[in-house]
Amino acid sequence: MKPPRAAILACLLLTLGLWWWPNRPQGADVPMPTERFNSVSFAPFRDGQSPLRERFPTAAEVDADMRLVAPRVRAIRTYANAEAPYDTAEIAARHGLRVWQGAWLGRDPARNEIEVAGLIASANRHPETIERVVVGNEVLLRRDLPVTALAQALDRVRAAVRQPVTYADVWEFWERNPSLAAHVDIVTIHILPYWEDDPTNIDTAIAHVAQVVRDMRRLFPDKPIAIGEVGWPSRGRWREDAAPSRVNQALFLRRFAALAAAENLDYNIIEAFDQGWKYKLEGTVGAAWGLWTADRAPKFPLTGGVSENPAWGFYAGAAMLLSLAFWRGARDARMVALSFALGNALAFAWCGGVPYAFDEHLQLAVAVNLAAQGGLAWLMLRRAGLVLAGAVVPPPRNAADTLTLFRGRWRDLGLDDVAFLFLGTALVLQVLLLIDPRYRDPPLATFAVPVVVVLARWLIGDLPRDGGGRAELLAGGGLLLTALAWALTEHPVNREAMLWTLCAVVLAAPALARMRQGVKTPPEAGQNLPSGR
């Protein structure tokens, strides 16, 4: 039989199309009205650096970062002044940048004293560079200090510096505490449509920002209004139909720049660079607000089309190479299709895992997951080749068999065993997603290959139909119930959540389908087991 060249060519073209379509340039019809933003939040931490670990950038690194951002922004905003081993305002002055100098206020009075004293000294030392001082950031949101203590800190700084003094918080907290306006020169509000209690999608986000500004101007008619944080994340979990993406980030900032020019807004964009360390506080989305990546590459051009993943060609090529490696010269067109499905799934897992491994723990987890998905794909191809050839295949094993193997025969793990391990992992992650969802992403990339394997086994008639035990009931039933419960907590417009729920149902279905003939009693330790491969 000749190699199915037509099927291979069709799969290659389909692979190219599947990777190109979601990454085709978009947004070229939305122009950027300015080449320079008013101000941007400046946190110069690089990969491996974090204030949580007290690993700070050097003065030379900060200088390089300011040189990079200076052509694109007029000013920078900082959030603390006591932790850095360099003078931020001094470096900013070299590059013609103005500074919104911040002091971080928290629950530690001694630390607050250091921050406030340092802020006053810095403002008086650099009066031409520091154009305003920001005493505290979202202190009321975090409930770190009462309003009276915050007001006292503001009054102290106002009496000691010449620059305008402000406090920055989410706009709702200014609504709840309007008396605080008497202690500031500028009312600085944060407007992040993605993080609102009622999130807004990219098409209504700018109208929401404009409405909030109008409301604040009515509430504080005698005070200038500044937007201290505004922006959109480039990756992370959806909140209702507020979808983080590189394209949406570009669209939001271009539209916001037009609004700012039309309304003469005083604003600061969050933020200059992606901050990988923030994933520990806010998940993937917390690390994805930068105009530049953590590697200091621009996220998107100011004008023209924007590609969601500029490296899509690399992943498409990887998918093709993996698919051809999986194919291994099989003559059956169905094996070609399966090889390409698994190759694309593994490339998707790579694309959705490796770039988001922000520290050594995540890197290890991603490496183990990719190895397991690759192994599962190989086992699936091996079994599918036998099934499609009409050969005798070993009977499927159940979960009790799998657990017995871990008592000393783990080297004999087969397709059903690895599939059950993925099912158990999905249950654990789904439970976490149900009880603590705010900063967790649906694990679509983590289970790309297992979902393809379930669908492929169903299509070739190889899904086990009996022999299930208590472990299948617990894992499959638990995943199904927790996935549906989580879906009910999410809005139906959240397509990402609905897609993961569908994937979870697919993963759970085979285990539940094996319960048709009741619960199978687990084998005794040492009982001979079929290979299942």
C-alpha positions, 0 to 999 in steps of 0.5 A: 500500500502506498503512503497516503500522500493526499492525507498527509498533505491535507493534514499539513495544510490543516495544521498550518491553517489551525495555527494561522487563523487565531494568530492572523493580524488583527486590529489594523483598523484601530489606530493609535493616536499618539506615539507616547503614553502619558505615564506607565507603572514602572517595576523593573523586575526581570526573570528570577527577580522578585520583591517577595524573595528580596531579589532586586534589579541593579541600577544598570538594569534599571537604567537600561529599562528607562532608556527603553521606555523613554521614547514611548512614555512621558513619565513613570509611576513607582510604588515604593521607595525604600526597597530599591538599592538605587535612586529611581528619580536620579536615573529617570532624570538622565532619560528625561522622564518625570516620576509619580513617586510612590510610598508603599503603606501596609500594616507594619508601622515601622515600614510605613515610617521608612517609606514616608520619610524616604518619599519626603526626602526623595521628593525634596531632593528631586523637585524637577523630576518628581512631579507628584507623590502617591502616598499609599496604593490600594491601602483601603482595598487591602484593608491595611489601614483605617481611613484616619491613619491614611489621612494622617500620612497624607497630611504629613507628606503634604506639609513636607513637600512642594509637589501635589500629593495623592492617594491611589485606589480603585474608584469604588473606594473613593466613592465609599470614602469621599472625605479622603479627598480633603487630604489630597491635591489629586484624586487618583483612581484605578479603573481596570475593566477586567477586574471589576466586580461586573467585568466588561468585555473589550468592546464596552471597556472604554465606555465603562472607563469614560463613565467612571471618569464622569462619575468621579468628576461629579463626585469631586468637582473641586479636585483634579481626577487622575487615572492611576492604573488603567490597562488590559492583560494579555493572557490569563483566565477569562472573567465572564466575557472579559478575555485577556489576550495580546490583541485585546490589550492592543485594542484597549490601549489604542482606544483608551489613548484616543479617549484620553486625547479627546477628554484630556485625561491625566493617566498612568497605564499599568504597566511597563513590563510583564512581571513574572513574580506576580503570578504567585499573587494573581496567577497568570493574569497578574504577570501579563499587563506589560507593554513589553514582555519580561524579556523586554520585547514589545508586545505589539506595534503602536499601529497596524495588525497585531498577532495573538502569538507572534511565534505561531509559525514556530509552534506550527512547525513543531506540530508538523514535525511531531505529527510526522514523527508520530506517523512513522510511515503508517499506510492507514489514512486514519493513523495519519489523522490521529498522528496529526491530531496528537502532534497538534495537541502536544504542540498546543500543550507546549505553547500553553505551558512552557511560556507560562512556567514563571519559576523553577517549580512551574518549569518542573511541573510543565516538563513532567506534564509534557513528558506524560502527554508525549508518552500517552500519545505514543501509547495511543498510537501503538494501540490504535495501530493494532486496533485498526489493523484488526490485531488482538489487543490486550484487554483494558486495565482498570484503575485498581490495576493501575494502583496495584502497579505502583506497588512495584511494577510501575514500569508496566504502565500502559495506556489505560494506566496513564489515562487514569493518572491524567483523570485523577490529576484533572479531578484535583485541579478541577476541585482547586478551580471550584474552591479557589477560582479567582487566580487559576486558569482552566488547564486546557493545555495540561490535558490536550493530549488526553482529550484527543486520546479519549475522542480517538478511542471513541471513534475507533471503538476502543473505549472500555465499556465495563470493568470499572471500580470504585476508583473510576467512580470516584475520579470520573464522577468527582470530575464530572460533578465538580466541573458542572458545579464550577460551570454553574458559577461561571457566566455562560459567555465565558467561552474558555470556562465552557470549553474546559467544562466540555473537556472535563466531561470528555475526560470523565466519560470513559471512567463512568461508562465502565460502571455499566456492570457495577463496581469491580472488586480490586485485585489482591496485591501481586495478582497477575495483570494484563499489560493493557498496552 
